[in-house]
Amino acid sequence: MNHDNIVVTTTKPREHLIEIARLISEEINIPYLVKGNLSMAKFMETNNLTDVIAVREDRIQIISENGEFFFHPGLAIPRIKNYKKTRYDTMIEAMQLQPSDVLLDCTLGLANDAIVANFILKDKGELVGIESSPLIYAITKWGLKKYSRGSKATQESMQNIIVKNENYDTYLKKLPSKSVDIIYFDPMFNKPLYKSNGICGLRNFANYQQLDQSTIDLALKIARKRVVFKDRSNSSNFGKLNVDEIVGGKYSPVAYGVFIC
Ligand SMILES: C[S@@+](CC[C@H](N)C(=O)[O-])C[C@H]1O[C@@H](n2cnc3c(N)ncnc32)[C@H](O)[C@@H]1O
């Protein structure tokens, strides 16, 4: 899919929306264009646009010929609720995440996993999320800032995630050895696991890079404790990448491959 003709605009000419639109325009290097009184369809047609990032009062969304895509925390909120009750989440178990850990999420996406992880870290640890797609980066960064539902603790778990628009290959190369505790990867599946899942909107804009041995080797130099990746439970990657442990997958279509440093 071609995303060459993309701009950011606001749905209403309000100063605080214009300010966010201008920041997004600068951050991901796309033009800011005033929509004026045109309908969104007419605005897109007149300017020959394939996609628009629309800054609205309640949310920031991408409008494209395939529909709309916006930030939502997906299963993060029920997972946090469940964790509070049971003290168990398979991803947290695979990471052996401790509140004071520094966690690097190399494939942030809509930050659903990151929100759950950051609930454990609260303000004791640190979570940096890397997303290479500029559009997903913008939607997630501003979505995490603006989301106003859920408990105060969940909102706080969203607000202090540090979001960066980079490719993990370039980002990892800049990090000193043993500088973070845990490194996490959740690459795109080539075929979606759940058709109705929120990840569907993201699929049009995502990077489909797959994990390889050289990335795992580099991550193992940078991590102090663990490198963890998510994959289908029946994936051949667990064997190919020679994991130390597989967590989950017995009753679930996904499992976590763990490398212990
Ligand atoms: C399956 S999604 C991650 C979903 C995320 N764990 C969540 O809970 O919302 C994978 C994301 O990683 C991003 N990605 C893939 N390869 C990347 C790379 N090399 N560097 C940074 N981000 C990457 C994709 O664009 C996509 O948004």
The ligand as an ORCA input file, in Angstrom:
! r2SCAN-3c Opt
* xyz 0 1
  C       2.496     -7.093     16.391
  S       2.778     -5.378     16.489
  C       3.159     -5.142     18.177
  C       1.951     -5.087     19.031
  C       2.281     -4.646     20.441
  N       3.063     -5.639     21.147
  C       1.026     -4.345     21.215
  O       0.782     -4.989     22.247
  O       0.285     -3.435     20.803
  C       4.376     -5.164     15.801
  C       4.775     -3.692     15.692
  O       6.189     -3.613     15.575
  C       6.528     -2.682     14.576
  N       7.845     -3.086     14.047
  C       8.130     -4.151     13.248
  N       9.436     -4.197     12.955
  C      10.018     -3.145     13.598
  C      11.359     -2.649     13.678
  N      12.348     -3.230     13.023
  N      11.600     -1.572     14.456
  C      10.588     -0.970     15.140
  N       9.285     -1.357     15.069
  C       9.004     -2.443     14.312
  C       5.408     -2.813     13.556
  O       5.308     -1.658     12.730
  C       4.197     -3.007     14.469
  O       3.616     -1.795     14.833
*
